[in-house]
Amino acid sequence: MCRSIKPLFNFDPPVTEDEVRAASLQFVRKISGFTKPSKANENAFLAAVDEISRASSRLLRALETSAAPKNREDEAAKARARAAERFGA
């Protein structure tokens, strides 16, 4: 999976529509192979981003868990630690 697409479920504060759209955009970029589509493909590209955003939002609203919400700052710190270990930064 694309490393820039982050988990969005069970966070406090909850995910925003902008975060869902950003993840959807990354997904469409990954599967299409386009960072920025040509004018001929732009409508299809943006329609796919919109569709995936709506489906992702529905999914996130429908999911249930008994786990406590994750803290964004704690998760970001863990990700930085994993990256430092992986890349030696």
C-alpha positions in Angstrom: 0.0 0.0 0.0 1.0 3.6 -0.5 3.0 4.7 2.5 1.5 8.2 2.4 -2.0 6.8 3.0 -2.5 6.7 6.8 -5.1 4.9 8.9 -8.0 7.2 9.6 -10.2 5.1 12.0 -10.6 5.5 15.7 -8.7 8.8 16.3 -9.4 11.6 18.8 -10.3 14.1 17.4 -12.1 12.2 14.6 -10.9 12.3 11.0 -11.9 15.3 8.9 -13.3 15.3 5.4 -10.0 16.9 4.2 -8.0 14.0 5.6 -10.4 11.5 3.9 -10.1 13.4 0.6 -6.3 13.5 0.9 -6.1 9.8 1.4 -8.5 9.2 -1.5 -6.4 11.4 -3.8 -3.3 9.4 -2.8 -5.1 6.2 -3.6 -6.3 7.4 -7.0 -2.8 8.7 -7.8 -1.3 5.3 -6.8 -3.7 3.1 -8.9 -3.8 5.4 -11.9 -0.1 6.2 -12.0 -0.8 9.9 -12.4 0.4 12.5 -10.0 -1.6 15.1 -12.0 -3.8 13.8 -14.8 -3.9 15.2 -18.3 -6.9 17.4 -19.3 -8.3 14.4 -21.1 -8.3 12.3 -17.9 -9.0 15.1 -15.3 -12.8 14.5 -15.0 -12.4 10.8 -14.6 -9.6 11.3 -12.1 -11.5 13.8 -10.0 -14.7 11.7 -10.2 -12.8 8.7 -8.8 -11.4 10.8 -5.9 -14.9 12.0 -5.1 -16.4 8.5 -5.2 -13.6 7.0 -3.1 -13.9 9.9 -0.6 -17.7 9.2 -0.2 -17.1 5.4 0.2 -14.3 5.9 2.7 -16.4 8.3 4.8 -19.3 5.8 4.8 -16.9 3.1 5.9 -15.4 5.1 8.7 -18.8 6.0 10.0 -20.0 2.4 9.9 -16.9 0.9 11.7 -17.2 0.0 15.3 -14.6 -0.7 18.0 -14.4 -1.2 21.7 -10.8 0.1 21.8 -10.1 3.6 23.1 -9.5 6.2 20.4 -5.8 6.7 19.4 -4.0 10.0 20.1 -2.8 11.6 16.8 0.4 13.0 18.4 1.3 9.6 20.0 0.8 7.8 16.7 2.8 10.4 14.8 5.7 10.0 17.3 5.6 6.2 16.8 5.7 6.7 13.1 8.7 9.1 13.3 10.5 6.5 15.6 9.8 3.7 13.1 11.1 5.9 10.2 14.2 6.8 12.2 14.9 3.2 12.9 14.2 2.2 9.3 16.1 4.9 7.5 18.7 5.8 10.2 17.7 9.4 10.3 
